Amino acid sequence: MGRMVFALTLNRKKLTERIVIGREEEARWQLEGGEGEVYFDETRPLGSLLIGFDSDPGRQWNVNSMILRESYGKIFPVETEQ
């Protein structure tokens, strides 16, 4: 299936954010010229992503973000200062 990416781009001049989710090469093509075939592509007011996660009673956002963080840690080990 290939690598999947979640891309968040911010446009400070227009005060918008764009979220693209899809295969890495398709998302890149979509962001560069609109030719990719992605699963999700939406442009909305800047800050919508954070505002949309104002509460998480089931802790799903926390659980999923920890899984994502741990998976990144396996690929890009974080060095801690001692």
C-alpha positions in Angstrom: 0.0 0.0 0.0 3.0 2.4 0.5 3.7 5.0 3.0 0.7 7.0 4.2 1.2 10.7 5.2 -0.8 13.3 7.1 0.2 16.7 5.7 -0.8 20.0 7.4 0.1 23.1 5.5 -0.5 26.6 6.8 -1.1 29.8 4.8 -0.5 32.8 7.0 -1.5 35.3 4.3 -4.9 33.7 3.7 -5.2 32.5 7.3 -6.1 28.9 6.2 -4.8 25.4 6.8 -4.9 22.5 4.5 -5.0 18.9 5.5 -4.1 16.2 2.9 -4.0 12.5 3.8 -2.9 9.8 1.3 -0.1 7.8 -0.1 3.2 9.8 0.2 3.7 10.3 -3.5 0.0 11.0 -4.2 -0.2 13.6 -1.4 3.0 15.3 -2.6 1.6 15.5 -6.2 -1.7 16.8 -4.8 0.0 19.5 -2.7 2.3 20.5 -5.6 -0.2 20.6 -8.5 -3.5 19.0 -7.7 -2.9 15.8 -9.6 -2.7 13.3 -6.8 -5.5 10.9 -5.8 -5.7 11.2 -2.0 -8.2 10.1 0.7 -8.7 13.5 2.3 -8.0 17.0 1.1 -9.6 20.0 2.8 -8.8 23.7 3.2 -10.4 25.5 6.1 -9.8 28.4 8.5 -6.5 28.5 10.3 -6.6 26.8 13.7 -9.5 24.5 12.9 -7.5 21.4 13.6 -6.8 22.5 17.2 -10.3 23.9 17.8 -11.8 20.7 16.6 -10.0 18.7 19.4 -11.2 20.8 22.3 -12.4 17.8 24.3 -11.7 14.1 24.1 -13.8 12.3 26.8 -12.9 8.9 25.4 -9.2 9.7 25.4 -8.9 8.5 21.8 -6.9 11.5 20.7 -4.4 10.9 23.5 -4.2 7.2 22.9 -3.7 7.6 19.1 -1.2 10.4 19.5 0.9 8.2 21.9 0.9 5.3 19.4 2.0 7.7 16.7 4.7 9.2 19.0 6.0 5.7 19.9 6.1 4.7 16.3 8.1 7.8 15.4 10.4 7.0 18.3 11.3 3.6 16.7 12.2 5.3 13.5 13.8 8.5 14.9 15.0 7.8 18.4 14.8 10.9 20.6 17.9 11.7 22.5 17.3 12.8 26.1 19.5 15.2 28.0 20.8 13.9 31.3 
